[in-house]
Amino acid sequence: MTADDDTIPVLIVDDLEENLVSLEALLRQEGRVVLKARSGDEALELLLTRDVALALLDVQMPGMDGFQLAEFMRGSSRTSHVPIIFVTAGSADSQRRFRGYEAGAVDFIQKPIEADILRSKTRVFCELYDQRREILRQRDELDLRARALAAADRRKNEFLAVLGHELRNPLMALRAGLQLLARDQGANEADTIRNRMSTQVLHLSRLIEDLLDVTRIDQGKIALRLERISVQAVIDSAVDTSQPKIDVGNHTLTIVGPDEPAWVVADFTRLSQIVSNLLTNAAKYTPAEGTIELRVDLESDVVIISVTDNGIGIPDHLQAEIFDLYSQVPGPDARSAEGLGIGLALVRQLVDLHKGSITVESDGVDQGSRFTVRLPRSA
């Protein structure tokens, strides 16, 4: 069933214009649209693009009569469900009635037409049409929800597999280091082993902290410590945090700032986390020796922070869900396999908490990407 709007369409077919006008006047009311056709061919052409709640067919028409039109309608999957009422000026003897019901009619109405009876019958079929349309809407909504739940379940299973991998690797490294220290086999390299173990502990802590952040935001348990802060100070902090990841890929980072100071009312730690996550994401999905640009632009009431890279880009079909929890784009090397796919989801949630917005742009695979954050500017 298709409809251009919420109106309920009713089709009347008669070869005489005066009959069409009088029937339209009887049936016209708010929320209902009357479609008129002066022949069976014209009616079939209308039915190719419009669904109708009811068809009122004149029996005697030149060319294709009402019975033949009804048979055509019953033979099409598109119109086979449409209730048909025949309107006839002649006597509806048993043979004509049999042919009409065989063609799919639900009723006959004799001319001259009793207005109240016609309105009553039409109202019943219009109500049934509206109920059927609502059922189809609910079905489509349930179908969308079912697909969304299936996709969420798939991402959850992928996330659990990644989480197991991400937790296992540092735990295995910690266990190996402890075994070496316990057996005194690593006595000569104790400091090196401890440093490696410390790095793995830090990695585990970051994973767990990201997981806790997502949970806190979902439960409304994150309270921002808002203050008037310098965007430049935020950029400096975020770059310091992200620089090791950028250095691993031997990337070139360019920072472009405005000529005047930029201020926002924000949580310094969380805003720095937003920018550093975007920089880390750019480094992660840009092949070695790539370029990353961090840019700050000012508008009258908005601060715009954008991170642009020349990395692997984002396929069109993934751009709509790139900020969803556990969503990840396959990357160019082992570095891109790290993480749980919650960094960008966390960024979007933190931006929302700051009353800002974030968007992504990419021309597709191997075309790089740009993430743009817009935040209210403080005077």
N, C-alpha and C positions, 0 to 999 in steps of 0.2 A: 504494500500500500504506500502510495506517495501522495504528498500534498504540498502545495507551495506555501500554505500558511495554516492557521487554525480554523479557517472557515470550513463549512460542510457543503460540498458541492452536490447539487441535484440536477440531473439531465432530463430535459423534456424534448421530445421529438415529434414534430407535426409539420405537415407540408403547408399549412395555412398560417400566415403571419398573425391573424387576429386570434387564433387559438393559442399560439405561443405567448402573445401579449397577455391574454386573460389568465393563462395558467401561471405565468411569471408573477402577475399581480397577486394571485391567490397564495403562492408559496413563498414570496419574498418576506424575509424577516432578518433581524440582526444575527450575525454569525453564520448565515447561510448564503451561498451564491448559487444562482440559477444559470445553468448552461443551456443554450438553445441550439437546436439543429433542425433544418428544414427538410432533411432527407436521411435515409439510412446511411448513405456514404459519408455525409457530413458528420453524422453521429459517430461512426467508426473512426473517423479521422480525429475527432475530439478525444475519444477514448484511448487513443494511442499515447496521449500525453497526460491525461487526467484520470484519476480514480474518482468514482462517484458513490454517494451513499444510496442512491435510488435512481432508476431510469423509468420515466413515464413515456410509453410508446403509443403513438396512434396506430391503430390496426391497419387502416386503409390509407396507404400512401402510394403514389405512382412510383414505378421502379421497384425498389426494395420495400416490401411492406413490413409492418411491425413484427409479424411472425418470423420472417426471414432475418430481420435484424436481430431478434432475440436468439435465433439459432446460431448466428455468427458470434454473438456475445458468449453464449454457452460453450462454444467450441474453442474459445481463447482462454488460456490460463490467466491472462491479465484481467478479464472481465467476467469470468465464469461465476464469481461470487456475488456479482451485483444483483440486488433484488429488482425485479421487473414488474411493473403494473401496466396492464394494457388499458388504454382508453379507447372506447368504441362508441360510435353513434348508432350502430345497428344492434340487433338482438344478439346476445351471446348465447347461442344455442349450445347444446351439449357437445356437438362436434367441434365447434370453434373453441369452446372452453378446453376440451381435451387437447386440441392442437396447441393452445396457448400454454397450458400447464406442462405439456410435453417439451415445449421450447424453453421452459424455465420460469414461467410467470408465477408470481405469488398471489396475484389478485386481478380482477377485472373491475373497471369503473365505467358505468354507463353515462353517456351524455344525455341530457344536460347534467353537469357535475354538481353534486352537493358539496359546497365549499367546506363545511365543517368536517365531513367524512374524509375528504381529500387531505385537509390539513392534519387531521388526527393520524391517518395512516402514514403520511410523510414524516410526521414528528417521531413516530415509533422507529422507523428505519434510520432516521438521522441520529437518534439516540444510540441505536445499536452500532452505527458506523463510528460514532465518537468513542464508544466504549472499546470497540475493536482497535481503533487507532491508539487509544491509551494503553491497551494491552501490548501492542507492538512496540510502543515507546519504552514501556517497562522492560520488555524482552531485550530490546537493543541496549538499554542501560545495564541490565544484568549481564549481557554478553560482554560489554565493555569492561565491567567490573571483574568478570571471570577471567578475561584476558589479562587485565592488570594484575590480578592476584597470581595468575600463572607466571607472568613475567617476574613479579616480585619473588615468588617462590624459587624460580630459576636463579635469579640474582643472589638470593639468600644461600642456595646450595653452592653456587660458585664462590661466594664470599667465605663460607665455612671451609671450603677446600683451600682457598688462598690463606685464610687465617691459620689453618693447621700448618701450612708450609712456612708462613712467616714466623710462627712461634717455634716451630721445630728447629729451624736453622740456628738461631741464636742460642737456644737451649742446648743443642748438640755441641756448639762451640764452647759454651760455659762448662758443660760436663767434661769435655776433653781437657779443658784448661785445669779444672779442679783435679782430674785424675793425674795429670802431669805434675802438678804441684804436690799432690799427696804422695807420689812415689819418688819425690826428689829428683825426677828425671829432668825437670825443667828448672832446676835451681839456678843454672847459669843464665837462663832467659826469663827469670821470674818477673822482672819488670815488664818485659814485652808481653808475656802471657797475661799479666794483670791488666795492662792497657787494652789488649784485645777483649778481655772479659768485660772491662768497663764500657767499651764501645757497644758490645752486645746488650749489656744491661740498659744502656741509654736507648738503644733501638727498641727494646721491649717496652721500656717506659713510655716512649712516644706512641707506640702502637696502642697501648692500654689507655693512654691519656686521650687519644683521638676517639677511641671507642666510648670512653666515659663522656667526652664532650658531646658526641651525637646523642647519647642517652639523656644527658642533662638538658639539652635543648629541647628534645622531644617531650620531656616531662616538665618543661618550663622552669627548670631549676638553675639556669644561668642568669645571673644578675650582672649587667654591665656596670662598670665603674666609670661613668661618663664624666668627662672633663674637657675643657678646651685645650686641644693639643695641636702641635705643629705636624703637618703632613710630612715635611722633610725629615723630622725626627723619626717618624714611623718608617719612612723609606730606608733610612740609615739602619734602623734596627732589623728590618726585614731582610735587607741585603746581607748584613752580618750573619744572620741565621742561615740564609740560603747559599752563601758563597761556597761552602764545601761541596755541595751538590753540583753547583755550576762549574767548579774547578775540576771535578772528576770527569766531566764531559769535555773539558777544555773549551768551554763556550766563551764567546765574547759578549759581555753584558754592557749595554749602553743605557745610561740614565739621562732622561730629558726632563727638566723641571721648568716651572714658570719663572718669570722675571720677578715676581712679587711673592711674599710669603703666603702660604695657604694654611688655613685653620679649619678644623672640624671639631664638633663636639662628639667624642667617641671614647671607647675604652682602648687605651693605648696598646695593651697586651693583645687584645683580640683583633684590633685593626692591623697590628704588625703580623699577627698570625694569618690573616687574610692574604696580605701581600706576599708573605714568605711562602705560603702554600701555592700561590699562583706562580711564583718564580721557580719553586721546586718542581711543580708540574711541567713548566716549560722546559726545564733542564732534563727532566725525565723522558720527555717525548720528543726531544730534539737530538738527532744523531751527533756524534762527536764533532767538535769544532764548528758548531752551529752558532747562530746569533740570537740574542734575546734583547728586547728593548723594554725598559720600564719607563713609562711616560706619565707625567702629571700635567693635566690641563685644567684651566679654570673657566667657568662660566659665571654669570652674575650670582647665581645661588647654588651652584653645584661644583663639586670637586670631582674630576674624572681621572681615575687611575687605571691605566691599561698596561697589560703585559702581552707583548707580541713576540712570536718566535717563527723561525723558518723550518720547523720540525715536520713531523709526519702528517699533520693536519687531522681533521676529524671528518669521517664520511658523513654525507648528508643525513642518512637514516639514524645516526647516533647523536646528532647535535641536539635533538629534542630531549634526550635522556641523559646528557652528559653530566648534569647536576644531580641525578638520582643516586641514592645510596647504593654502594657496591658496584656502580657502573664504571667500567674501565675500557679504554681503547687499546687493542694490541699494539705493543710498542716495538721500537727498532732493535732493542738489545736487552741484555739481562737486567740493566738498571730499571727498565720500564716494567719489569715483572714484579718489582718490589712494591710494597704497600697493599692496602686493603680496599682501595676504591672508595674511600670515604672522604678524601681530602677536599674535592670540589663540592661534595654535598655539604660538608662542614662550612666551607666558604660561603655558599649560598645562604645557609641558615644564619651565619654570623652577620652577613650583609643585611639580611632581612631584619635582624634585631636592631641594626643601626638605622633602620628606615631608609635603606638604600636599595639599589638594584644592581644586578650583574647580568651581562649578556656574553654570548660567545659568537664569534664569526670565524668561518673557515671556508675556503673555496673547494675543499675536498682533500683527498689523499695526497700527501706530499706537498701541500700548498700552505703549510703553516697554520697558525691559529692566533686569534686575538681575544683575550678576556678583558672586559671593560667593566669596572666598578664605578658607580655613580653614587656619591654621598652628599647630603645636604651640607652646604658651605656655611661656616661661621663667619660673621662679620669681623 
